[in-house]
Amino acid sequence: MLPIVAAAGGIVIPALIHFLFNRGTATQAGIGIPMATDIAFALGVLALLGSRVPASLKVFLTALAVMDDLGAIIVIAVFYTADLSFLYLLGAFAVFAGLLATNRVLRNISLWPYLLGGALMWFLMLKSGVHATIAGVLLAFAIPYSSTEDDVTSPSHRLEHVLHKPVAFLILPVFALANTGIAIGAGWAQELLSANSLGILLGLVLGKPVGIFLFSFGAVLLGLCRLPLDLSWRHVLGAGLLGGIGFTMSIFITNLAYTGAAGVINASKMAILLGSLVAGTLGFLWLKFLGAPLASDPDTETMDFDDAPLRNPGTAP
C-alpha cells in the first residue's frame, strides 16, 4: 500500500504544478510529462549506493516506479487517445479475456498462445485509437506466473529472462537515441524559462519528492500503511528525489502530447533531461550522506520483508 500511495502523490503533485503553469494554453496537454519515473535510471542511481541504503528502500522504489509507470500508461490511454473505435477496443478486451481464461481456466503454461494473442490484442488496441502500450500491460497480467520457489519454470519468468538482454542492450538504447535528439539553438536558455519547461522542471525536481513524501506521510498518519523497519522519513524523501528522474517515459509522453510541434518537443526534452539530471544528482547525494540504514535494525540484507515487523507511525526511529 505504501508505494501505491506514494506513486499517487508522485503523479498528482507534478501534474498539478505543470497545470498551474500552463492552464488554458497550448502546452496544457503536457500535464502528463512530469508524472513518470524512469525505473532503469532511478534504480541505477540507487544501485550505485550499494549497502549504504536500506534493502527495503530498493524494494520501495522499485514498486513505486512500477506503479508510477502504470499510472502514466493509464493517463496515456485516457487523455492521449485520438479517434476511439469501440469495436476494435471491444475486440482487444475480448482477446484479453480469452488469454485470462487460457491462464486461469485451462491452466495452459505454454508461451505461444499468449504471445500470439498478445500480438492480436496489440493490433486491435492500435486500431481502436487507444495507445497500444496498454496491450503490453494487459498481456503481462494474463501470462501465468508462480509466487513460489519454482517460479523459474513459469512462462512469465522464462519470457522475462529471454527479453532482459534485448531490452536492456538494444530496445532501450535505440529508443533513447531515436527520441532524445535535441537541437540546441541560440535561445535554449529562454526556452527553459517558458511556462511549459518550468512546469516540467519543477514537476520533476520539486513535485515528485513533495508528492511522494506528503502522500506517504499522510497514509502512515491515517494508519493506511506503515514504514518498513529499516526506513525513516529521510529515506522516503530520498526515494522521492530519485522519482524525479523522468527521461524515457516523460519523452514518450512529450511526443504524444505535442505531435507536430517540433519546437515545443525540443524544449520539453531539454527540460526533461535537465530536471532528471538535477533530481538524480540530488537524490544520490541525499541518500549517500543521509541514507544509511537505521542502526537499531537487524541485518536488512537477510530480512524477510514479508514477515518483518512494522514500526507504528508514532514510534521514534
C-alpha positions as CSV (number, residue, x, y, z in Angstrom):
1,M,0.0,0.0,0.0
2,L,2.8,2.4,0.8
3,P,4.4,2.5,-2.7
4,I,0.9,2.7,-4.3
5,V,0.0,5.8,-2.2
6,A,3.5,7.3,-2.8
7,A,3.1,6.8,-6.6
8,A,-0.2,8.5,-6.5
9,G,1.4,11.5,-4.8
10,G,4.2,11.4,-7.4
11,I,1.7,11.6,-10.2
12,V,-0.8,14.2,-8.8
13,I,1.5,16.9,-7.5
14,P,3.8,17.1,-10.5
15,A,0.8,17.2,-12.8
16,L,-0.8,19.9,-10.7
17,I,2.4,22.0,-10.9
18,H,2.5,21.7,-14.7
19,F,-1.2,22.5,-14.9
20,L,-0.8,25.7,-12.8
21,F,1.9,27.0,-15.1
22,N,0.2,26.0,-18.4
23,R,-3.6,26.2,-17.6
24,G,-5.5,27.4,-20.7
25,T,-2.5,27.5,-23.0
26,A,-1.5,25.3,-26.0
27,T,1.0,23.5,-23.8
28,Q,-1.6,22.3,-21.2
29,A,-1.6,18.9,-22.9
30,G,1.9,18.3,-21.4
31,I,0.4,17.8,-18.0
32,G,1.4,14.1,-18.1
33,I,5.1,14.7,-18.8
34,P,6.4,15.2,-15.2
35,M,4.2,12.3,-13.9
36,A,6.5,9.4,-15.0
37,T,9.6,7.9,-13.3
38,D,12.3,6.1,-15.3
39,I,12.7,2.8,-13.5
40,A,16.0,1.9,-15.0
41,F,17.8,5.1,-14.2
42,A,16.2,5.5,-10.7
43,L,17.3,2.0,-9.7
44,G,20.7,2.5,-11.4
45,V,21.4,5.5,-9.2
46,L,20.2,3.6,-6.1
47,A,22.5,0.6,-7.1
48,L,25.5,3.0,-7.0
49,L,24.9,3.4,-3.3
50,G,25.0,-0.4,-2.6
51,S,24.7,-1.3,1.0
52,R,24.8,2.3,2.2
53,V,21.0,2.4,1.8
54,P,18.4,0.1,3.4
55,A,17.4,-3.0,1.4
56,S,13.7,-2.2,1.7
57,L,14.3,1.2,0.1
58,K,15.2,-0.6,-3.1
59,V,12.0,-2.6,-2.9
60,F,10.0,0.5,-2.1
61,L,11.5,2.5,-5.1
62,T,11.0,-0.4,-7.5
63,A,7.4,-0.9,-6.5
64,L,6.8,2.9,-6.6
65,A,8.3,3.3,-10.1
66,V,6.3,0.4,-11.4
67,M,3.0,1.8,-10.0
68,D,4.1,5.3,-11.3
69,D,4.6,3.9,-14.8
70,L,1.3,2.1,-14.7
71,G,-0.4,5.3,-13.7
72,A,1.3,7.1,-16.6
73,I,0.2,4.5,-19.0
74,I,-3.4,4.9,-17.8
75,V,-3.1,8.6,-18.4
76,I,-1.8,7.9,-21.9
77,A,-4.8,5.7,-22.6
78,V,-7.4,8.1,-21.2
79,F,-6.0,11.5,-22.2
80,Y,-3.8,10.9,-25.2
81,T,-6.2,8.8,-27.3
82,A,-7.3,10.2,-30.7
83,D,-10.3,8.8,-32.5
84,L,-11.8,5.9,-30.5
85,S,-13.2,2.8,-32.2
86,F,-15.3,0.9,-29.7
87,L,-15.5,-2.1,-32.0
88,Y,-11.7,-2.6,-32.1
89,L,-11.5,-1.8,-28.4
90,L,-14.1,-4.4,-27.6
91,G,-12.2,-6.9,-29.7
92,A,-9.0,-6.2,-27.8
93,F,-10.7,-6.8,-24.4
94,A,-12.3,-9.9,-25.8
95,V,-8.8,-11.3,-26.6
96,F,-7.6,-10.2,-23.2
97,A,-10.5,-12.1,-21.6
98,G,-9.6,-15.2,-23.7
99,L,-6.0,-15.0,-22.5
100,L,-7.1,-14.8,-18.9
101,A,-9.3,-17.8,-19.4
102,T,-6.4,-19.7,-21.0
103,N,-4.4,-19.0,-17.9
104,R,-6.9,-19.3,-15.1
105,V,-9.3,-21.9,-16.5
106,L,-7.4,-24.0,-19.0
107,R,-4.1,-23.7,-17.0
108,N,-2.1,-23.5,-20.1
109,I,1.6,-22.8,-19.4
110,S,2.8,-22.7,-23.0
111,L,4.0,-19.3,-24.0
112,W,2.9,-19.4,-27.7
113,P,-0.9,-18.8,-27.1
114,Y,-0.1,-15.8,-25.0
115,L,2.4,-14.3,-27.5
116,L,0.1,-14.8,-30.5
117,G,-2.9,-13.5,-28.5
118,G,-0.8,-10.6,-27.3
119,A,0.1,-9.7,-30.9
120,L,-3.5,-9.7,-31.9
121,M,-4.5,-7.7,-28.9
122,W,-1.8,-5.1,-29.7
123,F,-3.1,-4.8,-33.3
124,L,-6.7,-4.3,-32.1
125,M,-5.7,-1.8,-29.4
126,L,-3.7,0.2,-32.0
127,K,-6.7,0.3,-34.4
128,S,-9.0,1.3,-31.6
129,G,-7.2,4.6,-31.1
130,V,-6.0,3.8,-27.6
131,H,-2.2,3.7,-27.4
132,A,-1.0,0.1,-28.0
133,T,1.2,0.3,-24.9
134,I,-1.9,-0.8,-22.9
135,A,-1.9,-4.1,-24.7
136,G,1.6,-4.9,-23.3
137,V,0.4,-4.1,-19.8
138,L,-2.7,-6.3,-20.2
139,L,-0.6,-9.2,-21.7
140,A,1.7,-9.1,-18.7
141,F,-1.3,-9.7,-16.4
142,A,-2.5,-12.6,-18.5
143,I,0.7,-14.6,-18.7
144,P,1.0,-17.3,-15.9
145,Y,3.4,-16.8,-13.1
146,S,4.1,-18.5,-9.8
147,S,4.7,-16.9,-6.4
148,T,6.5,-20.0,-5.1
149,E,10.2,-21.1,-5.5
150,D,9.5,-22.9,-8.7
151,D,8.8,-19.5,-10.4
152,V,11.8,-20.1,-12.7
153,T,9.7,-22.6,-14.7
154,S,6.7,-20.3,-15.1
155,P,6.1,-18.7,-18.5
156,S,6.3,-15.2,-17.1
157,H,9.8,-15.8,-15.7
158,R,11.0,-17.5,-18.9
159,L,9.8,-14.7,-21.0
160,E,11.4,-12.1,-18.7
161,H,14.7,-14.0,-18.9
162,V,14.6,-14.1,-22.7
163,L,13.7,-10.4,-23.0
164,H,16.0,-9.0,-20.4
165,K,19.2,-8.6,-22.5
166,P,17.5,-7.5,-25.8
167,V,15.5,-4.8,-23.9
168,A,18.5,-3.6,-21.8
169,F,21.1,-3.6,-24.6
170,L,19.1,-3.0,-27.7
171,I,15.5,-1.7,-27.3
172,L,16.1,0.9,-24.6
173,P,19.3,2.3,-26.3
174,V,17.5,2.5,-29.6
175,F,14.5,4.2,-28.0
176,A,16.8,6.7,-26.3
177,L,18.8,7.5,-29.4
178,A,15.7,7.8,-31.6
179,N,13.7,10.1,-29.2
180,T,16.2,12.1,-27.3
181,G,17.7,14.1,-30.2
182,I,17.8,17.7,-29.1
183,A,18.7,20.7,-31.3
184,I,20.4,23.3,-29.0
185,G,19.9,26.7,-30.6
186,A,20.9,30.2,-29.6
187,G,17.8,30.7,-27.5
188,W,17.9,27.5,-25.5
189,A,18.2,29.3,-22.1
190,Q,15.0,31.3,-22.8
191,E,13.2,28.1,-23.8
192,L,14.0,26.6,-20.4
193,L,12.2,29.6,-18.8
194,S,8.9,29.0,-20.7
195,A,5.8,28.0,-18.8
196,N,6.0,24.5,-20.2
197,S,9.6,24.0,-19.4
198,L,9.2,25.4,-15.9
199,G,6.2,23.1,-15.3
200,I,8.3,20.1,-16.3
201,L,11.4,21.1,-14.4
202,L,9.6,22.0,-11.1
203,G,7.2,19.0,-11.6
204,L,10.2,16.6,-11.7
205,V,12.6,18.2,-9.2
206,L,10.1,19.6,-6.7
207,G,6.7,18.0,-7.4
208,K,7.9,14.4,-7.3
209,P,9.6,14.4,-3.9
210,V,6.9,16.6,-2.3
211,G,4.1,14.4,-3.7
212,I,5.7,11.1,-2.7
213,F,6.7,12.3,0.8
214,L,3.4,14.1,1.7
215,F,1.2,11.3,0.4
216,S,3.3,8.6,2.2
217,F,3.3,10.7,5.4
218,G,-0.4,11.2,5.2
219,A,-1.1,7.5,4.6
220,V,1.0,6.5,7.6
221,L,-0.6,9.1,9.7
222,L,-4.0,7.8,8.8
223,G,-3.0,4.3,9.6
224,L,-3.4,3.0,6.0
225,C,0.2,1.7,5.9
226,R,3.4,1.8,7.9
227,L,7.1,2.3,7.2
228,P,9.3,-0.8,6.9
229,L,11.5,-1.3,10.0
230,D,14.8,-0.1,8.4
231,L,13.3,3.1,6.8
232,S,12.8,6.6,8.1
233,W,11.3,9.6,6.5
234,R,14.6,10.8,5.2
235,H,14.8,7.6,3.1
236,V,11.3,8.3,1.7
237,L,12.4,11.8,0.7
238,G,15.5,10.4,-1.0
239,A,13.3,8.0,-3.0
240,G,11.1,10.9,-3.9
241,L,14.1,12.8,-5.3
242,L,15.1,9.8,-7.4
243,G,11.5,9.5,-8.6
244,G,12.1,12.8,-10.4
245,I,14.2,11.0,-13.0
246,G,11.6,11.0,-15.8
247,F,13.6,10.5,-19.0
248,T,12.3,7.7,-21.3
249,M,8.6,7.8,-20.2
250,S,8.5,11.6,-20.0
251,I,10.0,11.8,-23.5
252,F,7.4,9.3,-24.7
253,I,4.5,11.3,-23.3
254,T,6.1,14.5,-24.8
255,N,5.9,13.1,-28.3
256,L,2.3,12.2,-27.8
257,A,1.3,15.5,-26.2
258,Y,2.9,17.8,-28.8
259,T,2.6,15.9,-32.1
260,G,3.8,18.1,-34.9
261,A,5.2,20.9,-32.6
262,A,8.9,20.3,-33.1
263,G,10.0,23.4,-31.1
264,V,7.9,22.6,-28.1
265,I,9.0,19.0,-28.1
266,N,12.7,20.1,-28.3
267,A,12.3,22.5,-25.4
268,S,10.4,19.8,-23.4
269,K,13.2,17.3,-23.9
270,M,15.7,19.8,-22.7
271,A,13.7,20.4,-19.5
272,I,13.2,16.6,-19.0
273,L,16.9,15.9,-19.3
274,L,17.9,18.8,-17.0
275,G,15.2,18.0,-14.5
276,S,16.1,14.3,-14.5
277,L,19.8,15.2,-14.0
278,V,19.2,17.5,-11.1
279,A,16.7,15.1,-9.4
280,G,19.1,12.2,-9.8
281,T,22.1,14.1,-8.5
282,L,20.2,15.5,-5.5
283,G,18.7,12.0,-4.7
284,F,22.2,10.4,-4.9
285,L,23.8,13.0,-2.7
286,W,20.9,13.0,-0.2
287,L,21.0,9.2,0.2
288,K,24.8,9.0,0.2
289,F,25.1,11.2,3.2
290,L,21.7,10.7,5.0
291,G,20.5,7.3,3.7
292,A,22.3,4.8,6.0
293,P,20.1,2.1,7.4
294,L,18.8,2.7,11.0
295,A,21.5,1.5,13.4
296,S,19.0,-0.3,15.6
297,D,17.7,-2.5,12.8
298,P,18.6,-6.2,12.1
299,D,20.7,-7.1,9.0
300,T,18.5,-5.7,6.2
301,E,20.2,-7.8,3.6
302,T,18.8,-11.1,5.1
303,M,15.5,-9.8,6.4
304,D,12.2,-11.4,5.1
305,F,10.3,-8.2,4.4
306,D,7.0,-10.1,4.2
307,D,7.3,-11.2,7.8
308,A,9.3,-8.3,9.3
309,P,7.5,-6.3,12.0
310,L,6.4,-2.7,11.1
311,R,7.0,0.4,13.1
312,N,4.0,2.2,14.4
313,P,3.5,5.7,12.9
314,G,4.3,7.4,16.2
315,T,7.3,5.4,17.2
316,A,10.6,7.3,17.2
317,P,13.4,6.0,14.9
